[in-house]
Amino acid sequence: MKILLIEDEIAKEKDILKYLKEINYNEVTVKHSITSGIAEIREHHYNYILLDMSLPIFDTDDVTHFDDNEFETFGGNFVLEELDRCDYAAKVIVITAFDILGEGSNRIELQQVEQGLFEDYPDVFAGAVFYDASSVEWKNQIRELLT
């Protein structure tokens, strides 16, 4: 089973990769931004995509875009839109370290994000996981969604 992880936070990435290896998911590709994630999707097929919702537009190591690199609170939506547009056959698990995304009038709880994504992308959206490094609950949720 091939898995694509689109995640920009290194500590969270390492935790997720370590856990996936523990449960024998070793074929994992990692991308760190909306742009590199979408490029990877266009080039390769994956069974599952583990997707952070808040992502930068470009990889931060891409110096050509370093000054104009914006952070998108709902950047994962761009990836979901591309999957939908291409009729990409993969299941998406959103993994976020925030139980509330956005600020002010744009503030939305993870439960609302999950409900909205299920309605907007029912063919690809498998579920949402709240990542908390101090908890094992996120691991249990990922394991359940991957089976």
Secondary structure, DSSP 8 states (H G I E B T S, - for coil): --EEEE---HHHHHHHHHHHHHTT---EEEE-SHHHHHHHHHH---SEEEE-SSEESS-TT-GGGTTT--EETTTHHHHHHHHHHTT---EEEEEES-SEESSGGG-EEHHHHHHHHHHH-TTTEEEEEE--TT-SHHHHHHHHHH-
